[in-house]
Amino acid sequence: MAHTPAGSDDPTRGLVLLCAVALGAGVAIGFVGGAFRWCLRLADRWRLDLLDWADRAPGPAWLVPVAVTAVGAASAAVIAQRMPLAAGSGIQHVEATARGESAPPTLPLVPAKFVGGLLAIGGGLVLGREGPTVHMGAAIGAEAGRRARLGADDVRLTQSAIAGAGLAVAFNAPVGGALFAFEEVTHTFRLRIVVPTLLAVAVAVACSRLVLGDHPDFDVRPGAAPAIAWLPMFAVFGLLTGLLGVAYNRLVIGFLDLAAAAGRVPPAVRAAVIGALIGCLLIADPRAAGGGDTLTQEIVGGGTLLLPTVLTLLLVRFVAGPLSYAAGTPGGLFAPLLAVGALWGVLYTRLADAVLPADLAALTVPMAVVGMAAFFGATVRAPLTGIVLVIEMTATAELTVPMAAATAMAVLVAQLAGAAPIYDSLRDRMIRGMRPGAP
C-alpha cells in the first residue's frame, strides 16, 4: 500500500504540522547556530592572541600563525573532500533543493559544516559564518521533515524555512532571515512558507540569544540622518557599487575556475597554499583577513582610518574573499561582503570630500552602512534582504531612505550589466558538477 504523506489530505492540518516541525527544527538550529557563533568568537580571540604573541616573540615566530591558518584550511578541505556538499557556502545547494534540482541535505552535513567552518573561518580565511549556518539549518529542517513523514515538497519547504532561520541566527536578524527564505530561496510569499518560516525564525533567534546574548552585531556611532539633499550622492554611490558588485562576482567565479583548472593539485594542498597566503595577510594586518566583523565595527563605530589604509584594505579584502572561497572549505560570502561594502563607503566619501566644496565627514559612517546593503544587493541581488539585514545588524532605521536608493541603483546597474547573481552562478556550477562525466 502506498504511503500517504502526513497532512496531505487537509491543507489546514498540513500547515499546522509544518509549523510544529518548524518549531522543533528552529530550536535545534538556534542552539547549533548559537554554539557555532560562540566557537567562532573564541577562535577569533585565540587567533588575535596568537598574532600578538608572534609579533612580540623573537625569530621567525610569524610562521606559526601562517602555519595555523594553512593547517586549518587544509583540514577543512579534507572534510569537504569527504563530504563534497560541505564545501563553500551551501546556500546554492539550499536554493537548488528549493527548486527541485537537488536532493535535500542529510543530517551528517551538520557536523561537517560545523567543524569545517570552524577550522576555516576560525583559522582566518576571509569567509562568512552565515553559509555554514544556513546549510546546517537546511539539513536540520530537511531531516525534521523526513522524520515527520512529510511529502517531498514539504521536506523542501522545511529545509528552506530552517535555512532562513539559520541566516537569522548567523546575524541576529530575524526579519532579514525570514526575508532571505522568501526573496532569495523560494521566491514566494505563500502562506504555507511564510508562517512556518516566521515561527522557525522566532524560536531560533530566541534560542541563539540564550547562548550569545541579545544585542546588535554592530554598535553604530549615533548621528543624524543625512539630509534629503544628499540623496543624489547616495544614488551615484549605488550606481558605482553595482559595477563593483559585478566585478566581485566575476572574481569569485574566476578564482573557482582557476582552482578547477589546477585539478591535479590535491584539494588539501591547494587549500593550505591559500591558507598560508591569508596567514601572511593576518601577520601584516589582522584586519586584512578573517570574517571582517572587527573591521566593520571599527568603521561603523566611528573609527578613523587613513585613506591609504582604507584603499589597501579594500583592495586586499576584495581579492582575499574570492581567493578564500576558492580554497573549497566550508564558509560563506555574506560577512566578507559587508566589510567590503563598508570600506567602499568610506573610500567613496573621502574621495567625494576631496572634490566637493562641502565637508562630508559626517557622511562617512552613514555611507559605510549604506555601502553594506548596496554591495550585498549588487552581488546577491536580494535588495530587501540586504536592507533589512543591515538595519537589524546595526540597529539603525534612519538610513532607510538613502539605503533604499543606493541599493536599488546598485541592483539595477548589476542587472543591466547582464551579470548573474552570485548564487545563481554558484548553483549552475554545482548542478553541472553533478552531471555524469562532469570534471
Buried (B, 14 or more C-beta within 10 A) or exposed (E): EEEEBBBBEEEEEBBBBBBBBBBBBBBBBBBBBBBBBEBBBEBBEEBBEBBEEBEEEEEEBBBBBBBBBBBBBBBBBBBBBEBEBBBBBBBBBBBBBBBEBBBBBEBEBBBBBBBBBBBBBBBBBBBBBBBBBBBBBBBBBBBBBBEBBBBEEBBBBBBBBBBBBBBBBBBBBBBBBBBBBBBBBBEEEEEBBBBBBBBBBBBBBBBBBEBBEEEBBBEBBEBEBBEEEBBEBBBBBBBBBBBBBBBBBBBBBEBBEEBEEBEEEBBBEBBBBBBBBBBBBBBEBBBBBBBBBEBBBBBBEBEEBEEEBBBBBBEBBBBBBBBBBBBBBBBBBBBBBBBBBBBBBBBBBBEBBEEEEEEBEBBBBBBBBBBBBBBBBBBBBBBBBBBBBBBBBBEBEBBBBBBBBBBBBBBBBBBEBEBBBBBBBBBBBBBEEEEEEEE
